[in-house]
Amino acid sequence: MTVSYPNDNGVYPATSAEIVARHGRSFAEIRFAYCDDGRYRFSLSMQYSYGGYGGPISASGPAYPSQAAARAAALESLIERWPTWHSAEPASVHEELRRMREQVAAQLSQPTLF
C-alpha cells in the first residue's frame, strides 16, 4: 500500500476507500490512509437524500495497527454518528437511513479472520 504523508494542515490523503452501505444514490464510505508512522487512520463520509457529512483524515485522530482494526473502529464510529430522522422528512428518508444502518450493523456483527 502507498504511504500517505500529511500536508501542512495535518491532513492525510486517502490511500483507499470502501463504501460500506448503499441505498440508491445514498452511501456511507470509509476512507483510509496508511500513514507515514506505519499506522492506519480513517475518515467517514455519508450522503443521503436529506443531508450528509464528511471530513478529512487527520494526523491528530486515532491511529490503528492494521486496516482491519481501523475499519472496525470506523464502522463503530459511523453507527455512533448515524443521522437521526425528523418527522418533517418523508418516510422514504426514514427507510433509506434504516436500510443503510442495517448494512453497517451487519458488518459489525460479522466475525473476521484477521
C-alpha positions in Angstrom: 0.0 0.0 0.0 1.2 3.5 -0.8 2.4 5.5 2.2 0.5 8.8 2.8 2.2 11.9 4.2 0.3 14.7 5.9 0.0 18.2 4.4 0.9 21.4 6.3 -2.5 21.2 8.0 -2.0 17.7 9.3 -4.4 16.1 6.8 -3.5 12.8 5.1 -4.7 12.0 1.6 -6.7 8.7 1.4 -4.9 5.7 0.0 -8.1 3.6 -0.2 -11.8 3.9 0.3 -14.7 1.5 0.9 -18.4 2.0 0.5 -19.9 0.1 3.5 -23.6 0.9 2.8 -25.6 1.9 -0.2 -29.2 2.6 -1.0 -29.9 4.1 -4.4 -27.7 7.1 -4.7 -27.1 7.4 -0.9 -24.0 5.9 0.6 -21.7 5.6 3.6 -18.0 5.4 2.9 -14.8 4.9 4.9 -11.6 6.5 3.6 -8.3 5.0 4.8 -4.7 6.3 4.9 -1.7 4.2 5.5 0.3 6.9 7.3 4.0 7.6 7.4 4.1 6.4 11.0 3.1 2.9 9.8 -0.4 3.1 11.2 -3.8 3.5 9.7 -6.2 6.3 10.1 -9.7 6.9 8.6 -12.4 9.4 7.9 -16.1 9.0 7.3 -18.4 10.3 4.6 -22.1 9.9 4.4 -24.5 11.3 1.8 -28.3 10.7 1.8 -31.4 12.3 0.4 -31.7 15.0 3.0 -28.1 15.5 4.2 -24.8 14.1 4.9 -21.4 14.8 6.3 -17.7 14.1 5.7 -14.3 15.1 6.9 -10.6 14.7 6.4 -8.2 12.0 7.6 -6.5 13.9 10.4 -3.0 13.4 11.8 -4.4 14.2 15.3 -7.0 11.4 15.0 -6.7 7.9 16.4 -4.3 5.5 14.7 -4.6 1.8 14.3 -2.1 -1.0 13.8 -3.9 -2.6 10.8 -6.5 -1.6 8.2 -8.9 -4.2 9.7 -8.6 -2.5 13.1 -9.2 0.9 11.5 -12.2 -0.5 9.6 -13.8 -1.9 12.8 -13.3 1.4 14.6 -14.7 3.3 11.6 -17.8 1.1 11.5 -18.4 1.7 15.2 -17.9 5.5 14.7 -20.3 5.5 11.8 -23.0 3.9 13.9 -22.4 6.4 16.7 -22.7 9.3 14.3 -25.7 7.9 12.4 -28.1 10.7 11.5 -31.5 10.7 13.1 -34.5 11.4 11.0 -37.0 14.1 11.7 -40.8 14.0 11.5 -40.7 16.6 8.7 -38.8 14.3 6.4 -40.7 11.9 4.2 -41.0 8.2 5.2 -38.7 7.3 2.3 -35.8 9.0 4.1 -36.5 7.1 7.3 -36.5 3.8 5.2 -33.3 4.8 3.4 -31.4 5.5 6.7 -32.8 2.4 8.3 -31.6 0.1 5.4 -28.2 1.7 5.3 -27.8 1.4 9.1 -28.7 -2.3 8.9 -25.9 -2.8 6.3 -23.3 -1.2 8.5 -24.6 -3.0 11.7 -24.4 -6.4 9.8 -20.7 -5.8 9.1 -20.0 -5.0 12.8 -21.5 -8.3 13.9 -19.7 -10.5 11.4 -16.7 -12.4 12.6 -13.4 -11.7 10.8 -10.5 -13.9 10.0 -7.9 -11.1 10.7 
